[in-house]
Amino acid sequence: MENRMVKITSMVNNTVTVRKPEYGVNRTWKTRGQTFGIPFDTVRELMWDTGFKNLIYSGILYIPDLQDKIDLGIEDADATEAKNIIAFDEKKMTELLTETPMEEFVKLMTTVPRTQVDNLIIYAIEKEIVNTEKCRFLKALTGKDILIGISRKH
């Protein structure tokens, strides 16, 4: 019997619970970046559960190990980097909001799941990161205004 564990990380600053007694899983992630290990065979079975699968594919929960993603069928067998599911850690979100060229930013924001875009907006508000052009684009894309969000904090 293999004891392989799959690390699963929360990518949101909210509580996320996976309670699936039929698989022997009861895990609660409370903050962004919190990681739990779940046996590989259990995760493979959980991928058949629509709720869990949506948490993974929307980027709320993230499997950082590329080989695990390949073995679970999330990424292509010949993948050398993640392409199907990209989750943004804090460093990547800061880079996107401050350094990434606008053209590349627009292309990425229109291809990632809406949850990732919403997380980026929440992060920008939390850290008070303002790039007028990107704020305007994100408002047009989602209807959420980063500048108003920041002003409501004060």
PyMOL commands that set and color helices and strands:
alter all, ss='L'
color gray80, all
select helices_A, chain A and resi 21-23+40-46+50-57+66-71+90-98+102-109+114-127+132-142+146-153
alter helices_A, ss='H'
color red, helices_A
select strands_A, chain A and resi 5-10+16-20+25-29+35-39+61-62
alter strands_A, ss='S'
color yellow, strands_A
deselect
rebuild
show_as cartoon
